[in-house]
């Protein structure tokens, strides 16, 4: 191993040897490894790499270590070399713990795990972003939707109170994973999409088709939610918040060893969220409980089990209507179009098991499984069902009630093999299986009229007429492989593929949607321009089964899509600062469009294109600073579609230009106490909706935010955060029909106190 940036050398050693190595990016800044050559143990190789660096390492298990600054002797001379531990390891820890973002104090992730194995930011030849625990806490990001709003180029699509979908590059994201296992489609207004952010360490996003590890998926990208793991060191953290519109929240997080040697560890997280709204009469309450146990039956094996519960009541909303002449409602943002009897109840539970075994020489086998159950019921008089009458302000309301439940089950078995031919090579092979069953039952009351300028919520609850329930089932199975090969000194080939089987059925479909042994390829080339900067070119593909039928009553063949992407990726200051820039084009084919000869049927001839540019810089450019800065340019077009659509914008709800900036200066980094200042700006070029000759438009806008706080000690801090400081009145989503247009939040503040022991 030649002399190179120390963080690169450590990652190379993890691939080549049998050690999992944890380190903080700040400790790597400006450090170069010593060269290492010959046949030796991984521990000895690590000792030689660290020679002269001022760093040492400590064993956590026989297969995992943590890098630390070397202790100072009384003479102030640095004591070099690792702490050698004989016999029983002091504090076992899983590789998941070593890769956690919490406690690093950084916006730059130490590693990304969405590809089944830990990889550095620069090793992934795709556009990726990570929202770390530090960013979650700095910005008071209390939901997954809050976190993804801060990611470059991502649009959060609201479907109701607490229910969201996500798009990237103008295309839907329907691949939502928890620790790499698929969970339900995120696009929907009725059920809990994801669990509270209190249970997660970080959120990972890869843009573009993500069918390699998932199978059928929309081409917008994939989201991986990485849960918090139990640690051997004891930590107790608490948080309390109070903010505008009667918003209150509390969290308690306790973790530590449960036996003398730390081979058994546990973690419990509890959160309660009670929030009002800027909208009249709207509220939500949510209780979250998370518990996990981790046990090391052998030095190279970790077993993790756990469960999450989340549930509570709310008063549902479904957005506002528009005018039928292209106008938007610009009256009171607090207007509520429902009734006092409106209610909704969501409950969800997740149970999981994760077994990881290291085979030596860096190889590992991992088996994961989980089950997620969701249930909801609701009644609402807020389901607007017409345009606003320009003369009177009247709107039709379809009173509606419903209930439903679903179950997601998933399992994944993978094998990671490093150092196939060179120390930089790796191979991941695996098989996964997922199944989703859902039940939905709606009932309807009479249509009533409300006036949007003076709505009366004191209407009587109606008698709802029963309707037939709908049921659906989806089953996916896949074999996948992904390999990295160092072709020459600086050139790396990444290649892989997935063989997928898919079956989708529903009681309202005339036939099952199926795909058998469908191959989805992936390939990329990366070239290391310097030790800190790489260039890459990548290709990926996806498929999406359809439910539309042709003139003969047969289901249309699946949609197919592919991505071509060129980019630059960099890791600077020892990995404390990361950046990327990417040019891309996505083509989505076989989309359903009207059969010109049989208007009641469809043909799979539609085609759309998304192309654009993204750039993002994230991390710590200087000690005490954390910054995230991103810009996205997105252009979408119909290429082949129904009459009148070709050449038009395919995703008018995605702004063509999107800029997001947030920066924090923490003056307590050196002394343990001090002032904290932060601020940011989000700029959007605007969105619109189209229907025939009508167009509804939200013009360009900018949102300002600021923060001031103080770190009183290592264990207590206080921050006051203000959002939308200029009180900009704007829409985050526009639909040119009867509902689902949403205002953005008015000016608001949040006071947050954090305690840590």
N, C-alpha and C positions, 0 to 999 in steps of 0.2 A: 504494500500500500504506500504510494508516494506521499510526500508532504502535500497537504491541501488544507482548505478551510476546515477547522476542527469539527464543525457540525456535520460536514459532508463525510469526514472520516468515520465518525461515530455511526452514521447511517449505513455506510458501507460495511462496517464491522458487524452491525446487526444482521445484515443480509448474509454475510459470509460465515459468521460464527453462530454460537448458541445462546447469546446474551440478548436480553431486552434491556435497553439503556434509556434511562430517563434523565433529562437535563433541562435547564432553563436557558432560553435563547440569549438572555442578557449575559450569561456566563461565557457564551461562545464568541462574543463580539471581538473582532480583531485578533483572534487566536488561530494559529496554524498548527496542525498536528506534526509530530515527528514521524519520519518514514519508518515503516515496519516491514520486514521481509523474513521469510522462513516459516518453519512448521512449529507451532506453539499453541497453547491453550488460548481461548478467547480472553480470559482474565489477564494473562501475560501480555497479549497484544494490546489490550486496553491500557495497561500500565505504561507500555512504551509509547503509545499514542499521546498520552497525557504528560509525558516527560517535559519539564520546563514550562508547563502551561499555568502553574499555580492552582491546578485543580486536582482533586482526588476522587475516588469513588468508594461507595459503600454497598456491600451486598444486601439486597432485600430478600432474595431467595437464591438458591444455587443457580438459577437461570435469569436473574434480573438484578440490576444495579441502578444506583442513582449517582449522578455526577454532582459534586459539591466543591465550593472553594476550600482549598487546603487550610488547615488551622495555622494560626500564627504562634511561633514560639516566643518565649519571654524576651529574646533578643530582637524580636520583630522579623527574624528570618523566616521565610516561608518553608514549611515542612512539606516536601514533595512526596509523591508516590501514593498508591492506594492504601486504604485501610484493609488489611487482609483479615478476613473473618473465618475462623475455623469452626467446624461442627455446625450446630443448629443456626440457621439464618436468623437474624435479629428481627426482621419485620417483613414477612412475605407480602408480595403485592402482585397483582395480575398485570399483564401488559396493558390492559385497558386503563388501569390506574396510572401507570407511567405516562400514558399518552394524553391524560386529561388536560384540559385547558385551564381548569380552575386552579387558583393559586399561582399561576404564572404571571399575572398582572399584565398580560399582553393581549392585543387584538389579533396578533399573528399566531395561527395555530402551529403547535409543535409537529403534529402529524395529522393526516387525513385518512379516514378508514372506510370511506364509501366504496372503495374497490376491493373489499374483503381482506386487504392487508394494509398495515400502516405504510403510508408513503408521504414523503415530503411534498410540499406545495409544488416544487419545481419538477418532481418526478411524474406528475400527472399531466399528460399531453392534451389537456382540455381546459376550458375556462371554468374555474372553480372559485367559490367563496365560502368562508367560514365565519359564523358569528360565534365568538368565544364567550365563555362565562364572564370575562371582564367587561366585554361590551354589553352583555345582557344586564349586568349590574349597574354599569355607568349610566346607561340610557333608560333605566326603568322599563325594560322590555318584558312585560308580564304575560305575553302570549306569543305563540309561534308566529302569528300574523304580525305582531308588533316588530319582531326580530327581522322577518323577511322584508318588511317595508324599508329597512335600512340597507338592503343589498342592491348593488348596482344592477339596473335593468329589470328588476323583479317588480311586477305589479300585483298587488293584493286586491282580489275581487270579492267584495262583500256580498253575501247572500242573505244576511239577516243578522240578528244580534249574536255575536260570538261564532258565526259560521262564515268561512272564507274559502275561496279557491285562489290559486296562484298561477301566474303566467310569466314566462321569460321568453324574450325574443318574439313576442307577439303570439306565442303558442302555449297551450295549456300544459301545466305540470300535474300529472296524475300519479306519478311514482312517489309515494310517501313511505319511507322506511323508518323503522325504529331499530337501531343497532344492526342495520343491514337486512332486516326482515320486512317484507312487504306488509303494509296495512291498507285500510280501505282507501278508495278514491277520495281525493280531497275536494272534489267539486260537488257541492250540495248545500242546501239550506236547512236540512232537517236534523242532522245528527252531529254529535261531537266529532270534529275532524281530527283533533290531536289532543294529547294530554297537556296539562299546564306546564309551562316552561320551567317551573321550580324543580322538576325531576330530571332536567337535561343539563349535561355539561356543555354542549355546543350543538350548533346546527350547521350541517354541511350541505352545500348545493353544487351540483355539477350541471352545467348548461348543455342543452342539446339532447338528442336521443340517448336513452339510458337503458336499452333493452338487453345489454350484455348480461347483467346479473338479475334482471327482473322479468324479461319476456315482453309481453304486450304492454306498451306504454305510449303516451302522447309524446311528441318530440320536443316539448319545451324544456325538459330536464328532469332531474331527480333530487329529492330532498331526503337527507338522512339525519334523523334525530338521535343523538348519542346520549344515553342515559348516564347519570352520575353513578359511580362505582363506590363500593365500600373501601375504606382505607385503613391501614394498620395504625396510623397516627390518629389520636383522638382530636376531633374538631367539633365545636359547637358554634353554629352560626344562626343568627336571628335577624329578621328584618321587619320593620313596621313602616307603613306608608299611609299618608292622608293627602287627598287632593281635591281639586275642583269637582263639583257636582256630587258631593257625598261619596267619593271613592275612597275605600279603605281596604288595606291588605296587610296580612301578616304571614311570615314564613318562619319555620323552625327546621333546622337541618343538623342532625347529630350522626356522627360516624366514628368508628374506632374498632380496635381489636376486642374480641370477646373471649380470648384465652391468653395464656401467658406468653406464648411465642408468636402470636399474631397470625397463626394459620387459619383462624376463624375470625371473620370480620363482619360487621353489620353496618347498615345505614338506614335511617328513618328520616323522611322528609314529610312535613305537614304544611299545608298552606290553606288559608281561607281568604277569599276574595269577595268583597261586598261592594258593589259599585252601582252608583246611580248613573245618570246620563244627562247630556245637554238637552235631550229630548224629553218632553213632559211624560211623566208616569212610567218611564222605562227604567228597568233595573235588572241586575243579575246577581246571583249569589252562588258561590261554588266552594266546595270542600274538596281538597286533594290530599290523599294519603299514599305514601310510597314507602315500601320496605324491601330491602334486599339483604341477603346473606351470601358471603363468599367463603369458600373453604378450599384449602390446599391439601388434598389427601396424600399428595406426594410433591416433592419439590418442583416438578415440572408440570403439574396438573392443577387447574383451578376450576371449581364448580361454582356457578353463580345461579341463584334462584331469587325470585321476587314477585311482587304484585303491586299494582297501582289501582287505586279507586278514585273516581272523580264524579261528582254529581251535584246538582242543585237546581233551584227554580229560576225562572226569568220571565220577563214579559216580552214576547217576540215582536220583531218589526220586519217589514219586507220592502223597505224603501219607499220612495215617493214617485208619483206619476209625473208625466210631462204634458205639455200642450200639443195639440195636433197640428200646430202651425210651425213647429220647430223651436218653440220657446221653452225655457226651463222655469220651474217654480223658483222664485228668488225671495219668497216671504220669510217668515220666522223659521230659523233652523230648528227650533224646539218643537215644531208642530208634530203632533202624534195622531195618527189616523185610525187608531184602534179603539178598543173598549176597555172598561175597567175589569171585565171578566176574562180578558185575554191572559193566558198563562202558558208556560212551557216547562217541561221537566226533562233534563238530560241526565243519564247515568251511564258510566262506562267503567269496565274493569279490564285489566290486562294481567296475564300470568305468563311468566317466562322462565326458561332454563337455558344456561349457556355453559358448555363444557369445553375447555381449551387444554390441549396437551402438547408440550414441546418435545419433539422427537430427537433433538440434538442437531448440531450443525445448522441451527436456525430454522429447521423444518418444524411445522406445527400442523395439527389437525384440530378442527373446531366443529362442534355440533351445537346448533341453536334451534330453539323452538319456542313458539308463543301462541297464545290465544287471546283475542280481544273480543269482548262482548259489549254491545252498545244497545241502549233502549231510549226511547223518547215518547212523549205524548204532548199534545198541544191543542189549544183552542184559540182562534184569532178572529177578530173583526177588523184587521188592518190590511187585508189582502186586496189592495186596490185593483180594479178590473176595468178601468177605462181611462181615457185621457181626461185632463182637467177641462171642464167647460169654460171657455174664455169669458163668456158673459156672466156666468153665475158663480164659478169656482166650485161647482159640484163635481163629485167623483163617485162612481159606482164602487161598492165594496162587496166582494164575495166573502161571506162568512164561511169559515172552514175549520175543521178539526181533524185530527189524525193521530195515529200512533204507529210505531214501527220498532223493529229490532234487527240486529245483524250480528253475525259471528264471523270473525276472521281467524283462520288458523294457518300457520306457516312454519316451515322447517327448512334448515339449510345445513348441509354437510360439506366442508371444504378442506382441502389440503394445500398447504403452502410449502413450496420447495425452493430454497434460495441457492445461489451459487451453482447453477447447472454447469456452465462452462467457464465463466469468469465470476469474480466476486460481486459484480454488479447485476448478474442475471437473477431472475426469479420466475416461478411458475405457480399459478393458482388454478386448481381444478376443483369442480364441485358439482353438486346436484341440489336443487331446491324444489319445493312443492308448496303451493298455497291454495287455499280454498276460502271462498266467501259465500255466505248464505244471507239473504236479506228478505225482510217482510215489511210491506208498507200498506197502511189502510187509511184512506181518507174518507171523510164524510162532509157533506155540504149543507149549509143553511141558506136562507133566502138572501138575495141581493138587496142591499140597502144603499142609501145615498148619504154621503157626508160632504160638508163644505170644507175645503182645504184651508180657508181663512178663519173659520170658526167651527172646528170639528167638535162634536159632542160625544165624549166617550161613555156617557151614562145611558147607553142603549141596552135593552134587555137581551139576555142570552137566548138564542133561538133553539129550536129543536132541529137537530142535524139529521139529514137523510143519509142512510147507509149506502155505501158503494162497495163494489167488489175489491178485495185486497189484491195486491200484486206481490209476486215472489220472484226472486232471481237467484241464480247460482253461477259462480265462476270458479273454474278449476284450472290451475296452471302448473306445469311441470317443466323443468329445464335442466339440461346438462351444459355446463359452461367451462371455459378455459381461457386464461389470459396469461401471456408470457412476456417477459422483458429480456432482450438479448443485446449485449454490447457488441455491435458489429465491428467497430474500430474504436480507437481510443476515446473519441468524443461523440460517436454516433450510436444511438440506441433505437432499436426496433421494438415496438410494443404491438402485439398481435393477439387476437382472440376471437372467440365466437360463442354463440349460444344456440343450442338445438332446443326448440320450444314446442310444447304441446299445449293447446288452449281449447277449453270448452266453456261456452257461455250459454245459459238457458234462462228463460223467463216465461211466465204463464201468459204474457201478452205477445210473445214472439211466435211466428208461424213455424220457425225451425231454429235449431241450435246454431250458435256461432261456433265455428271450429277452425283450428289450424293445427296441422299435424307435421311434426318433424320439420318445422320451419327454421332455417338457418339464418341467424343474424350475425354478420361479421363486424369486426372492428380492427382498425390498423392505424398506427401512428409512427412517425419518425421524430426523434428529438436530437438536437445537436447542441453540445455545450460550447457556446461561444467563448465564455470565460468561466472560471470556477463559480461565479455568481449568476450568470445569465445564460439562458437556453432559448433556442428557437425550436418550434415544433410545427408539424403538419399532421392532421388527424382526419380520419373518416369513420363515421359510425352510422348505424341504421336502426330502424324500428318498424314494427307493424302494429296495426290496431284493427281487430275484428269489428265488423259493422252490423247494425241491426236493420238497415233499410233493405227493401226487397226489389227485385227487378220485375219485369212484366210477367214473368212466369211464376212469381211467388218465391223465387229462390233468393237467399241472402246474398248481398253483394260480397265480392271478394274483399279481403282485408285492405285497409289503407296501408301504404308503405311510405317510408320517409328516409332520407339520408342527409347527413351533415358533412360538409367540407369546411375545415377550420385551419387557419394559419395564425400562429401567435408567438409572443415572446413572454418568458416568465423569468422572474428574478428573485433571489433571496439574498438580502444584504444585511450587513452588521450582524453576522452570525445567525441569520434567520429571524432576527427581531423585526425586520421590515421586509415585506413581500410586495411584489407588483406583477401585473400581467397586462398584456394588450392582445386583443384577438380580432381577426376578421373572419366572418363566417357566412355561409349560405346554407339554408335548409329548404329542401323541396319535399312537400307532402302530396302524395299522389293517390289516385283511386278514391277521391272523396265523392260522396254521394251527390248527384245533381239530378234534376228532373229529366226524365226520358222525354225527348221532344215529340216522340210519336205516341207515347202513353203517359200523359201528365200525372196519372195517379201512381206511377212507378218511378223507379230511380235507376240510374246507370252509374257505374264506378269510373267516371271520366274526369272528375274534378281535380284540379291541381292548384296549389298555392305555393308561394315562395316567401321566405323571410331571409333578409340579409342585413348585415350591419357590422358595427364595430363596438367594442367594449374596452375599457381600460380601468384599472383599479389599483390603488396603492393602500396597503393596510399595515399597521404595526407601530413600532416605536422608533421614530427617526432620531430621537435623542432621549437621554434619560429623563424620565418624568413626563414625557409626551406620549400620547396614544392618538393615532389619526386613522381615519378611513375616508378615502376620497375616490369617487368613481364617476365615470361618464359612460352613457350608452346611447348609441345611435341605432334606431330600429326602423327598417322599411319593410312593410309587408304588402303583398299584392296578390289578387286573384289572377291566375294565368289562364285557367280553363274553368268556367263556371256557368251558371244559368245566365240567360240573356240580361245584359245590362251590367253584369258584375265584372267581367274581365277588365283588368287595368285598374280597378278600384282598390282602395286600401282594404286588406283582409281583416286586420285587427285594429279598428279605429279607437278602441279603448286603451291602446298602448301608445304612450307619447313617443313622438319621433326622436326627441332629445330629452335626456333625463340625467340630472346632475345631483349627486348626493355627497355632502361633506359633513364630517363631525370630527372635532378635535378636543382633547382634554389635556390640560397642564396640571399635573399633580405635584405640588411643591413639598409633599410629605415623604417623597421617595427616599431621601437621604436621612432625614431626622426622625421619621415615624410620626410626625405631626406637621400640619401646615395647611395652607389654602389649596382649594381645588377649583379650577376655573374651566368651563367648557362652553362650546358653542357650535352651531352648525347651520347649514342651509340646504334645503332641498328645492330644486328647480325643475319644473315640468313644462314642456312646450305645449301641453294641453291635450285633451282627448275629445272625441266626438262619437256620435252614434248616427247611423244612416238607415232610412227606410224609404225605398222608392226615391222620390224627389225631395224628401224631407231630410234635414240634417239638424241635429242638436249639438251644440258646441260648448265646451268648457275651454276658455282661452288660457294662455300661459300664465303661470303663477309661481311665486316663490314663498317658501315657508321658513321662518327663522326660529331658532331655538337657542336657549342659553342655560347655563348651569353655574351655580356657585355653591361651594361646600367647604367643609373643614374636617380634616382628619385629626381628632383630638388625641388619639393614642392608637396603638396597634390594634386595639379591640373595639374602637368606637368611631363612627363617622356620621356626618349629617350633610345632606345635599338638598338643595332646592332647585328644581328644574322647571323651566317654562317652555311651552310648545306653542307654535303659531303666534308668535309675539305680536305681530301686526294685526291679528284677528282677521286674517284673509277669509273671505266667504267663497267657497269653491266646492265643486263636486269631485269626489274620488272615482265615481262610477256613473255612467249615463247609459240608460237603456231607452230607446226611442219608442216606448210603448207605455204600458199602464203601471209599471212599478219597477223596483230594483234600481232606482237612481238614488245615490247616497251623498249627503253633504260630508265634507271632511270636518274633523273636530274643530270647534272654535278655540280661541285662546284659552289655555288652561295651565295650571301649575300643580306640581307634586312635590311633597316633602318626604324624604326617605331617610330613615335612621337604620344603620347597620351595626350589629354587634358580633364580635367574633372572639372565640376563646380557644 
